[in-house]
Amino acid sequence: MKPAAGTTTGSRWTGAVGEEPAIRADRLTKAYGPIHAVQELSFTVPSGTVAGFVGPNGAGKTTTIRMLLGLVAPTGGTASVLGVPIGRGAHYLPRVGALIEAPAFYPTLSGRRNLQVLATLGGFPHARVDAALERVGLAGRAGDRVGGYSLGMKQRLGIAAALLGEPSLLVLDEPANGLDPAGILEIRALLRTLADDGSTVFVSSRRPPPSRKSSCRLRRRAVGSRPRSLARRLRMPSGSGERRESRLSW
């Protein structure tokens, strides 16, 4: 079957001519001594999609994200974010919003006030705060103390914080981790909204999505010449270049 524009086959980008993928990795590797956390991982994330990065604990998802965000240096391979090599973070990180692990806020301050503090630190106009709260569905609770928020609400507030910079790419590392079923539904609904807005979202998850649970499309990727750290755990053949598409759900 011929792939549609805006999809990936192996590590080759097949989007519109001149359109750069949001993320591209080619044999990306991170080793800690003899241990490979990520080994020769290749994938692309098309712009304007919600892309899922699925695998169990220890598969290398967070390490991969940390390399993409310039938090750790790769041992081998190359990658680019928004068309810029990951070694030049100053040129692309201002256009990336990220939520890595659990967000931290002042529990005695309101959700709105917490975002205002972050906007001041980031040099963003405060006018964006209420827009971000509205976007994640927290406008009605913006004046409440964060200490009274549920875990799902705190996760949504963390995503709102990541949206303050009006990023071209949003990176979420297991945003549904630790949530109860209601919280998972909240995050899933939020990702549907972001997808409807045309945002590019790269979201990691331990749970492979069942097929027909949501209207939000997900691409699962773990390909390359020998991506043992991820491909073996995901039970995908090394070097297969296989492309899978599912519906987004946890």
C-alpha positions in Angstrom: 0.0 0.0 0.0 1.3 3.4 -0.9 1.7 5.6 2.3 -0.3 8.8 2.5 1.4 12.1 2.6 2.5 12.9 6.2 3.3 9.4 7.2 6.6 7.5 7.8 8.0 4.4 6.2 11.2 3.1 8.0 13.1 6.3 8.7 12.1 8.0 5.5 9.8 11.0 5.6 7.0 11.0 3.1 5.2 14.2 4.0 4.5 17.1 1.8 7.4 18.4 -0.3 9.4 21.0 1.7 7.6 20.1 5.0 10.0 19.2 7.8 8.9 16.5 10.3 8.6 17.7 13.9 11.0 15.0 15.1 13.5 12.9 13.1 15.8 10.3 14.7 18.4 8.2 12.9 20.1 5.4 14.8 19.8 7.4 18.0 21.8 5.6 20.8 22.4 6.2 24.5 24.7 3.9 26.4 25.7 4.0 30.1 28.9 2.0 30.1 28.0 -1.5 28.7 24.2 -0.9 29.1 22.3 0.5 26.1 19.3 2.5 27.3 18.5 3.2 23.6 20.1 1.5 20.7 20.0 2.7 17.1 16.5 4.0 17.2 15.1 5.6 14.0 11.7 7.2 13.6 10.0 10.4 12.4 7.1 12.3 13.8 5.1 14.2 11.1 4.1 17.8 11.9 0.5 18.3 12.9 0.0 14.8 14.4 -0.4 13.3 17.8 2.3 10.6 17.8 2.4 7.9 20.5 5.7 6.4 21.8 4.7 3.2 23.4 6.7 0.7 25.5 7.0 -0.7 29.0 9.1 0.7 31.9 12.8 0.5 31.1 12.3 0.5 27.3 14.1 3.8 26.9 11.2 6.2 26.3 12.2 8.9 28.8 15.9 8.6 27.8 14.9 9.2 24.2 12.8 12.2 25.2 15.7 13.6 27.3 18.0 13.3 24.3 15.5 15.1 22.1 15.2 17.9 24.7 19.0 18.3 25.1 19.0 17.1 28.7 21.4 14.2 28.0 23.8 13.8 25.1 23.4 10.8 22.8 26.2 8.3 22.5 25.6 7.8 18.8 23.3 8.6 15.9 21.6 11.8 15.0 18.3 13.6 15.6 16.6 16.8 14.8 13.6 18.7 16.4 11.7 21.2 14.3 14.4 20.8 11.6 17.3 21.7 14.0 20.0 19.2 15.2 19.5 18.3 18.9 23.0 19.7 19.6 21.7 23.2 19.0 19.0 23.4 21.6 18.9 27.2 21.8 17.6 27.2 18.3 14.6 25.0 18.8 13.8 24.6 22.5 12.0 28.0 22.7 9.4 26.4 20.3 9.0 23.2 22.3 6.7 22.8 25.3 7.4 19.7 27.5 6.0 17.9 30.5 8.5 15.4 31.9 7.4 13.4 34.9 5.1 14.9 37.5 4.7 18.7 37.3 5.6 20.7 40.5 3.5 23.7 41.6 3.0 25.9 44.7 0.2 24.1 46.5 -1.0 27.2 48.3 -1.3 29.3 45.1 -4.2 29.1 42.7 -3.7 27.4 39.3 -3.9 30.8 37.6 -1.3 32.3 40.0 1.1 29.4 39.5 0.9 29.9 35.7 1.4 33.7 36.1 4.6 33.0 38.1 5.8 30.6 35.3 4.9 33.2 32.6 6.9 35.8 34.4 9.9 33.5 34.7 9.6 32.5 31.0 9.1 36.0 29.8 5.6 35.2 28.4 2.7 37.7 28.5 0.2 37.0 31.3 -2.6 37.2 28.7 -1.7 33.7 27.7 -2.4 32.3 31.1 -6.2 32.3 30.9 -6.1 31.1 27.3 -3.9 28.1 28.4 -6.3 27.3 31.3 -9.3 27.4 29.0 -7.5 25.1 26.5 -6.9 22.4 29.1 -10.4 22.7 30.6 -9.4 24.4 33.9 -10.9 27.8 33.5 -13.6 27.1 36.0 -11.1 26.0 38.7 -8.3 28.6 37.9 -8.9 30.5 41.1 -8.7 27.4 43.3 -5.6 26.4 45.3 -3.5 23.7 43.5 -3.3 21.8 46.7 -7.0 20.9 46.3 -6.6 19.7 42.7 -6.9 16.1 41.7 -3.8 14.4 40.1 -5.5 14.6 36.7 -6.1 18.4 37.2 -2.4 18.8 38.2 -1.4 17.0 35.0 -3.6 19.3 32.9 -2.2 22.3 34.7 1.3 21.0 33.8 0.2 20.8 30.1 -1.2 24.3 30.4 2.3 25.5 31.7 3.9 23.8 28.7 1.5 25.6 26.4 2.4 29.1 27.7 5.2 29.5 25.1 2.7 28.7 22.3 5.0 25.8 21.2 5.2 24.3 17.8 5.8 20.9 19.4 4.4 19.6 22.7 6.3 16.7 24.3 4.5 14.7 27.1 6.2 11.9 29.0 3.6 9.5 30.3 1.0 12.2 31.1 -1.5 9.5 32.3 1.0 7.8 34.6 -0.6 7.2 38.1 -4.0 8.5 37.1 -7.2 6.7 38.0 -9.6 5.9 35.1 -11.4 9.3 35.4 -8.0 11.1 35.2 -7.0 9.0 32.2 -10.2 10.0 30.4 -9.5 13.7 31.2 -6.0 13.5 29.6 -7.3 11.5 26.6 -10.0 14.1 26.0 -7.4 16.9 26.2 -5.2 15.2 23.7 -8.2 14.9 21.4 -8.7 18.7 21.7 -5.0 19.4 21.0 -5.2 17.1 17.9 -8.3 18.9 16.7 -6.4 22.2 17.0 -3.7 20.9 14.7 -1.0 20.7 17.4 2.0 18.4 17.1 2.2 16.2 20.2 4.7 13.5 21.0 3.4 11.5 23.9 4.9 8.5 25.6 2.9 5.8 27.2 3.4 2.4 28.8 0.0 1.2 27.5 -0.5 0.2 23.9 -3.7 1.7 22.7 -6.6 -0.5 21.7 -7.9 0.2 18.2 -11.2 2.0 18.1 -11.4 3.9 21.4 -10.8 7.5 20.3 -11.1 9.8 17.3 -7.5 10.9 17.9 -5.0 9.1 15.6 -1.8 7.7 17.1 1.4 6.5 15.4 3.5 4.0 17.3 7.1 4.0 16.2 10.2 2.0 17.2 12.2 1.2 14.1 15.8 1.2 12.8 18.6 -1.1 11.9 19.0 -2.7 15.3 16.7 -0.9 17.9 17.1 -3.7 20.4 16.4 -1.6 23.5 12.9 -0.6 22.3 12.0 -3.0 19.5 12.7 -6.1 21.4 10.6 -5.0 24.3 7.8 -3.9 22.0 8.1 -7.3 20.2 8.7 -5.7 16.8 11.3 -7.2 14.5 14.6 -5.2 14.4 15.0 -3.4 11.1 11.5 -4.2 9.9 10.5 -0.6 9.2 7.0 -1.6 10.2 4.5 1.1 10.6 1.5 0.8 12.9 -1.4 3.1 13.3 -4.0 2.9 16.1 -6.5 5.0 17.9 -5.3 6.9 20.9 -6.3 5.5 24.2 -4.9 4.4 27.5 
